Amino acid sequence: MGVAALLGTLGAGLGLSVGLVFNVRLAQHARHPVLASFVNFLVAFVLTSLLALLGLLGPAQLPGQAPLWIFGGGLVGALYVTLTLFTARALGVAASTAGVTLGQILGARLIDAFGLLGQPVRPVSSAALVGVGLLFLAVAVLARERAGRPS
């Protein structure tokens, strides 16, 4: 199970990198990153609506009793797509993706360490801090590499 989950996360990460390239190209054609983000989410809405309506992923129900704050995922997703369109153009796909990954790790560490958003508290280990430091160095190296090239 652990190997399958790791491979799934690697696949999701690869998908994000490829999706970022799609979105950058879409923004070039649309001539505006926010319009490209809108088209991105329109396509996602159509696909997820079909999956839900056809019940392909099992039965579901509308989250009518859910607290409003949990709908913030849509806001975060829209900000992610829009911001990465700007950063990928400036930093390149590799540095932008590494930066996003660093942000995800830092956010996850804070959520775990303080039990934010209803998550259980999970102390941050020194090994995890070393990993964050190494990822920070990777972002710095990739950004520096990009800075030496013309845009």
Summary of the structure (lengths in Angstrom):
residues: 151
radius of gyration: 17.9
end to end distance: 42.5
largest distance: 52.1
contacts: 353
relative contact order: 0.09
helix: 81%
strand: 0%
